[in-house]
Amino acid sequence: MKKEELKLHPDNFEMECTTVWAFPRRGNWATHKSDWRGNWSPEVVRNLILRYSKEKDHLLDCMIGGGTTAIEAKILNRHITCIDVNEEALERTKKSLEFEVPNKSKQRVVKCDARDMSFIKDDEIDFVLTHPPYADIIKYSDGKLKDDLSNIHDIDAFVDEIEKISKELYRVLKPGKYCAILMGDTRRNKMYQPLAFKVMERFLKVGFKLKEDIIKRQFNCKATGFWVNKSKEANFLLIMHEHLFVFQK
């Protein structure tokens, strides 16, 4: 496809105005792809950027993953800093940004651990939005990267590391500005583990206030066949939602 033919916006897009969001389709515009496991929906990112930032603001995604946030920031004329510890994620993000837009937005892609973003100044960022791994539910480096949070199985150990990230995000964010985090839950030993609420508690602990708790329905989980039968046999419900927390500094 020629660059001038690239579609930069979704069809029939409308801003969400309730605390329940559902996007059954994956983004089919710009360079969005759905083959990075666990990447968040471009519609989620677009809603967040349009609601909590303005053009030419400086955005931060400290776990950029497949590059979804970077693509939307570029299209919507926001400057963005994209960081990750995973080289594959960074290369993928750089490639996803290889398209033209009618604005002068800037993107910087940096290898960095979100627990220490010392290259970013205090109160430099206008809006943070990121989609961390949900402990080791999806492993992104197969245990090869010691700094990869997706290698941590113990939930309490995982949220201890998330707290370090939340402190850094609080530091770099401008007062009064917003920080959005998408987080899901899991099960261990047949019992429900409220991972999202544990993460929320750590953000509140470091000083953030909770602006919104949005329930995002999941559509990419296979709720047919094997897992439906397993749910009935073992008497447990399939987790089909995530929490999208919006915090304010």
KEMAR-451626 format. One line per 4 residues: their letters; for each residue x, y, z of N, C-alpha, C. Coordinates in pm, whole numbers. Layout:
<nodes>
a> X/Y/Z/X/Y/Z/X/Y/Z  ...
</nodes>
This chain:
<nodes>
mkke> 85/-120/0/0/0/0/88/125/0  58/220/-89/135/343/-94/105/428/28  205/506/68/190/586/190/70/679/183  46/740/63/-63/836/54/-200/768/63
elkl> -204/636/49/-331/563/56/-360/512/198  -266/530/289/-283/475/423/-395/547/497  -490/471/547/-601/527/624/-550/559/764  -571/682/809/-517/726/939/-620/728/1051
hpdn> -746/706/1019/-849/714/1123/-950/600/1108  -1007/554/1219/-1107/447/1212/-1239/498/1156  -1318/408/1102/-1451/443/1053/-1547/457/1171  -1634/554/1163/-1744/571/1259/-1697/574/1406
feme> -1589/646/1431/-1537/655/1567/-1618/753/1651  -1653/713/1772/-1720/802/1867/-1652/788/2003  -1638/900/2072/-1577/898/2205/-1666/823/2304  -1604/743/2390/-1677/672/2495/-1719/772/2604
cttv> -1837/750/2662/-1884/842/2767/-1939/768/2889  -1914/636/2898/-1955/560/3016/-1833/488/3072  -1852/417/3183/-1741/345/3246/-1733/199/3201  -1804/163/3094/-1789/31/3034/-1754/49/2887
wafp> -1638/-4/2847/-1591/7/2709/-1582/-131/2645  -1622/-139/2519/-1616/-267/2448/-1579/-242/2303  -1471/-304/2259/-1425/-288/2121/-1399/-427/2060  -1502/-487/2000/-1487/-623/1947/-1392/-631/1828
rrgn> -1374/-518/1754/-1285/-521/1637/-1147/-467/1673  -1046/-519/1607/-911/-464/1623/-893/-351/1522  -803/-260/1552/-781/-146/1464/-735/-188/1325  -796/-129/1223/-760/-162/1085/-712/-40/1008
wath> -658/59/1081/-609/179/1015/-461/199/1048  -400/289/972/-256/318/986/-175/188/983  -80/172/1074/7/52/1073/-27/-43/1188  -147/-31/1244/-186/-117/1356/-189/-264/1314
ksdw> -136/-349/1402/-142/-493/1383/-184/-557/1515  -243/-674/1506/-292/-740/1628/-211/-865/1661  -92/-877/1602/-15/-1001/1623/87/-992/1736  88/-881/1810/171/-872/1932/81/-914/2046
rgnw> 112/-1025/2109/22/-1081/2211/-2/-982/2326  -130/-962/2357/-164/-878/2470/-166/-729/2441  -144/-688/2314/-145/-544/2289/-285/-488/2306  -294/-362/2348/-427/-307/2372/-487/-247/2247
spev> -618/-234/2252/-694/-189/2135/-661/-44/2100  -641/-13/1972/-619/126/1931/-735/218/1970  -857/162/1976/-972/243/2017/-959/290/2162  -902/204/2247/-879/243/2387/-780/358/2391
vrnl> -671/343/2318/-566/446/2316/-620/578/2261  -694/571/2152/-748/693/2090/-842/766/2187  -929/691/2252/-1019/752/2349/-942/822/2460  -840/756/2513/-761/813/2621/-688/940/2578
ilry> -623/933/2462/-547/1048/2414/-637/1168/2390  -752/1146/2327/-843/1257/2296/-906/1316/2422  -931/1232/2521/-999/1281/2642/-902/1347/2740  -780/1295/2752/-691/1340/2860/-567/1416/2814
skek> -562/1452/2687/-450/1534/2640/-496/1623/2526  -408/1713/2486/-439/1801/2373/-323/1797/2273  -345/1850/2156/-242/1847/2052/-114/1913/2101  -2/1851/2062/134/1895/2094/174/1868/2239
dhll> 88/1801/2317/127/1756/2450/235/1649/2438  309/1629/2547/414/1526/2553/360/1406/2628  343/1295/2558/289/1172/2616/402/1074/2649  373/980/2737/468/875/2773/398/741/2781
dcmi> 453/642/2710/414/502/2731/542/431/2773  546/389/2901/670/333/2956/683/182/2935  584/119/2869/593/-21/2828/524/-31/2693  594/15/2590/533/43/2460/488/-83/2386
gggt> 551/-197/2415/505/-322/2354/502/-318/2203  386/-343/2145/373/-350/1999/367/-217/1928  364/-106/2001/368/26/1938/235/94/1916  127/36/1967/-8/92/1945/-17/238/1990
taie> 33/268/2109/24/405/2162/102/503/2075  218/460/2027/302/547/1944/231/584/1815  165/487/1753/94/511/1627/-15/616/1647  -96/597/1751/-208/689/1775/-159/829/1813
akil> -52/835/1893/2/967/1931/50/1042/1807  115/972/1716/165/1035/1593/51/1088/1508  -52/1006/1491/-168/1047/1411/-238/1167/1472  -249/1169/1606/-327/1270/1676/-246/1392/1718
nrhi> -125/1404/1662/-41/1523/1681/-2/1545/1827  41/1435/1890/101/1443/2024/245/1394/2016  335/1463/2085/471/1414/2098/469/1297/2196  555/1199/2176/553/1084/2266/692/1027/2289
tcid> 717/987/2415/835/910/2451/790/766/2473  853/674/2401/817/532/2408/935/456/2466  914/385/2576/1024/307/2632/982/163/2656  1081/76/2661/1059/-66/2690/1196/-126/2718
vnee> 1198/-240/2788/1324/-311/2810/1349/-414/2701  1247/-438/2620/1252/-544/2519/1291/-486/2382  1405/-528/2330/1454/-479/2201/1355/-507/2088  1292/-623/2094/1196/-659/1990/1079/-560/1987
aler> 1033/-522/2106/924/-424/2115/968/-290/2058  1089/-249/2089/1138/-120/2041/1153/-118/1889  1207/-227/1834/1222/-234/1687/1086/-237/1619  994/-308/1679/859/-315/1623/793/-176/1626
tkks> 814/-104/1736/757/30/1747/815/123/1642  946/118/1625/1011/203/1524/954/175/1386  935/48/1354/881/10/1223/737/58/1208  661/50/1317/520/91/1310/504/240/1286
lefe> 611/316/1314/606/462/1297/649/508/1158  674/414/1070/719/448/934/601/480/843  534/590/874/427/639/787/420/790/802  360/855/704/355/1001/702/225/1053/762
vpnk> 236/1167/832/117/1235/886/128/1384/856  15/1454/848/17/1598/818/37/1683/944  132/1645/1029/164/1725/1147/312/1707/1179  360/1778/1277/503/1774/1312/527/1707/1448
skqr> 445/1611/1480/463/1540/1607/595/1465/1609  654/1454/1727/784/1389/1742/771/1263/1827  850/1162/1791/850/1036/1864/993/1000/1900  1017/969/2026/1147/915/2063/1125/777/2126
vvkc> 1208/683/2080/1196/544/2123/1325/508/2195  1315/474/2324/1433/457/2409/1428/324/2484  1539/253/2486/1547/134/2570/1571/178/2713  1479/140/2802/1486/188/2940/1395/104/3027
dard> 1434/90/3153/1351/23/3253/1260/128/3315  1130/102/3316/1033/200/3366/1051/231/3514  1129/148/3585/1153/174/3727/1258/281/3749  1327/320/3641/1428/426/3650/1431/502/3517
msfi> 1349/606/3509/1343/688/3387/1411/822/3411  1533/814/3461/1603/936/3503/1633/1033/3389  1625/985/3264/1648/1075/3151/1528/1168/3128  1416/1138/3194/1297/1225/3185/1296/1317/3307
kdde> 1276/1445/3284/1278/1543/3393/1153/1534/3480  1164/1584/3602/1046/1596/3689/941/1683/3619  816/1647/3631/704/1727/3579/718/1759/3429  772/1665/3352/793/1689/3209/677/1639/3123
idfv> 602/1539/3171/505/1468/3088/363/1521/3110  288/1533/3000/150/1582/3006/48/1469/3027  79/1351/2981/-14/1239/2995/61/1107/2982  35/1016/3077/93/882/3074/-18/783/3041
lthp> 9/693/2949/-84/582/2924/-3/460/2888  -33/347/2953/47/228/2930/-30/102/2967  12/-7/2910/-53/-137/2929/53/-238/2973  77/-248/3105/180/-338/3154/143/-484/3134
pyad> 241/-575/3144/207/-718/3146/129/-749/3274  50/-853/3270/-26/-896/3388/54/-1008/3455  158/-967/3528/255/-1063/3584/305/-1151/3470  305/-1284/3488/362/-1371/3383/256/-1444/3302
iiky> 135/-1386/3292/29/-1449/3214/73/-1463/3068  133/-1357/3015/198/-1363/2884/344/-1327/2905  434/-1418/2868/577/-1391/2883/632/-1335/2752  699/-1220/2763/747/-1153/2643/894/-1179/2611
sdgk> 967/-1239/2703/1109/-1265/2674/1154/-1403/2721  1059/-1489/2756/1091/-1628/2795/1198/-1636/2903  1195/-1543/2996/1290/-1547/3107/1429/-1496/3074  1451/-1450/2951/1585/-1408/2909/1620/-1267/2956
lkdd> 1520/-1182/2977/1545/-1046/3021/1517/-1034/3170  1619/-1005/3248/1600/-999/3394/1513/-881/3435  1505/-777/3351/1425/-660/3386/1281/-669/3337  1246/-778/3272/1113/-795/3214/1013/-836/3322
lsni> 913/-750/3347/813/-778/3450/730/-902/3419  723/-940/3291/642/-1057/3256/709/-1189/3296  825/-1179/3356/892/-1300/3409/861/-1323/3557  786/-1231/3619/758/-1241/3763/627/-1317/3784
hdid> 634/-1430/3851/514/-1510/3875/441/-1469/4003  515/-1442/4108/455/-1407/4237/384/-1272/4227  257/-1269/4259/177/-1147/4241/223/-1034/4332  255/-1064/4457/300/-959/4548/435/-902/4503
afvd> 522/-988/4455/651/-941/4403/629/-853/4280  534/-892/4196/503/-814/4076/453/-674/4113  359/-665/4206/306/-533/4240/409/-449/4316  505/-512/4383/616/-436/4443/693/-362/4333
eiek> 715/-429/4220/787/-365/4109/700/-259/4042  570/-286/4033/477/-186/3977/478/-59/4061  492/-74/4194/497/44/4280/618/132/4245  731/68/4214/849/146/4175/821/225/4047
iske> 749/163/3954/713/231/3830/618/347/3860  520/323/3948/423/427/3979/490/550/4042  594/528/4121/668/640/4179/735/724/4070  794/656/3973/858/726/3861/755/802/3776
lyrv> 641/738/3753/537/804/3674/484/927/3747  471/917/3878/427/1032/3957/530/1146/3946  656/1109/3946/763/1209/3939/762/1284/3806  750/1211/3695/766/1273/3563/640/1345/3515
lkpg> 525/1313/3576/397/1372/3532/378/1511/3591  324/1600/3511/294/1735/3558/180/1732/3659  181/1819/3760/71/1825/3856/-63/1850/3786  -165/1778/3832/-298/1793/3774/-324/1709/3650
kyca> -217/1649/3595/-231/1570/3473/-266/1424/3506  -290/1345/3399/-347/1211/3416/-253/1098/3374  -280/982/3435/-202/860/3409/-302/745/3396  -305/678/3279/-399/569/3255/-326/436/3246
ilmg> -377/337/3319/-316/204/3325/-424/98/3299  -400/9/3203/-491/-103/3179/-433/-228/3245  -514/-292/3331/-465/-408/3406/-577/-510/3421  -541/-638/3409/-638/-745/3423/-611/-830/3547
dtrr> -699/-923/3570/-689/-1014/3685/-654/-1155/3637  -636/-1246/3733/-602/-1384/3697/-655/-1478/3805  -627/-1605/3789/-660/-1705/3890/-534/-1782/3928  -525/-1818/4054/-417/-1904/4103/-479/-2007/4198
nkmy> -446/-2132/4176/-499/-2239/4261/-652/-2233/4273  -714/-2208/4158/-861/-2206/4144/-929/-2086/4209  -850/-1994/4265/-908/-1877/4331/-878/-1749/4253  -974/-1657/4254/-961/-1531/4182/-857/-1441/4249
qpla> -768/-1385/4168/-665/-1296/4218/-689/-1155/4164  -725/-1059/4250/-758/-923/4204/-632/-841/4175  -560/-884/4075/-433/-818/4039/-453/-670/4010  -560/-637/3937/-584/-498/3901/-599/-409/4025
fkvm> -675/-456/4124/-695/-376/4244/-566/-364/4326  -485/-468/4325/-355/-461/4393/-266/-353/4329  -270/-348/4195/-195/-245/4123/-251/-106/4154  -383/-95/4153/-448/33/4185/-404/84/4322
erfl> -397/-6/4420/-359/32/4556/-219/93/4560  -128/40/4478/10/91/4478/15/232/4417  -67/257/4314/-70/392/4256/-128/493/4355  -229/451/4429/-286/539/4531/-185/563/4643
kvgf> -108/461/4676/-10/469/4783/96/576/4757  136/591/4630/243/687/4599/189/829/4578  56/846/4586/1/982/4581/-101/1010/4473  -121/919/4379/-221/941/4275/-362/937/4333
klke> -454/1009/4270/-597/1001/4301/-666/926/4187  -769/850/4220/-839/771/4119/-950/854/4054  -929/890/3927/-1027/968/3853/-1138/878/3798  -1100/765/3735/-1197/674/3676/-1153/529/3691
diik> -1250/439/3703/-1227/295/3692/-1319/245/3582  -1261/222/3464/-1337/181/3346/-1328/29/3331  -1441/-34/3311/-1442/-177/3286/-1433/-198/3136  -1330/-266/3092/-1314/-295/2949/-1343/-442/2924
rqfn> -1441/-468/2841/-1474/-606/2805/-1366/-664/2715  -1337/-790/2735/-1239/-860/2651/-1311/-943/2546  -1260/-936/2423/-1319/-1012/2314/-1222/-1112/2252  -1094/-1099/2287/-993/-1185/2224/-970/-1315/2300
ckat> -1050/-1339/2405/-1039/-1464/2479/-1133/-1567/2417  -1087/-1688/2405/-1169/-1792/2344/-1268/-1847/2448  -1391/-1802/2437/-1494/-1842/2534/-1586/-1949/2474  -1529/-2034/2393/-1607/-2141/2332/-1534/-2273/2352
gfwv> -1603/-2381/2323/-1540/-2512/2323/-1476/-2552/2453  -1346/-2575/2449/-1270/-2630/2563/-1293/-2550/2691  -1276/-2417/2685/-1282/-2338/2807/-1423/-2324/2863  -1524/-2325/2775/-1661/-2324/2824/-1691/-2453/2900
nksk> -1650/-2564/2843/-1670/-2692/2910/-1593/-2700/3041  -1469/-2648/3038/-1385/-2649/3158/-1449/-2564/3268  -1505/-2450/3229/-1572/-2362/3324/-1686/-2433/3396  -1762/-2510/3320/-1875/-2582/3379/-1829/-2700/3465
eanf> -1730/-2771/3415/-1681/-2889/3488/-1616/-2851/3620  -1531/-2747/3618/-1453/-2709/3736/-1518/-2597/3818  -1634/-2550/3774/-1710/-2448/3846/-1631/-2319/3868  -1588/-2256/3758/-1528/-2123/3766/-1572/-2042/3645
llim> -1573/-1911/3659/-1614/-1822/3551/-1491/-1773/3474  -1506/-1761/3344/-1398/-1710/3260/-1388/-1558/3279  -1268/-1510/3300/-1246/-1366/3319/-1252/-1297/3183  -1350/-1209/3165/-1370/-1143/3037/-1372/-990/3049
hehl> -1301/-939/3149/-1293/-795/3163/-1156/-754/3218  -1123/-628/3195/-1003/-568/3251/-1043/-435/3316  -953/-381/3396/-977/-249/3458/-885/-148/3392  -945/-41/3347/-868/72/3294/-877/185/3396
fvfq> -771/200/3473/-767/303/3576/-713/433/3519  -778/543/3551/-726/675/3516/-698/748/3647  -570/775/3671/-528/844/3793/-494/988/3762  -501/1072/3865/-460/1212/3850/-356/1246/3954
k> -256/1321/3912/-153/1368/4005/-199/1501/4066
</nodes>
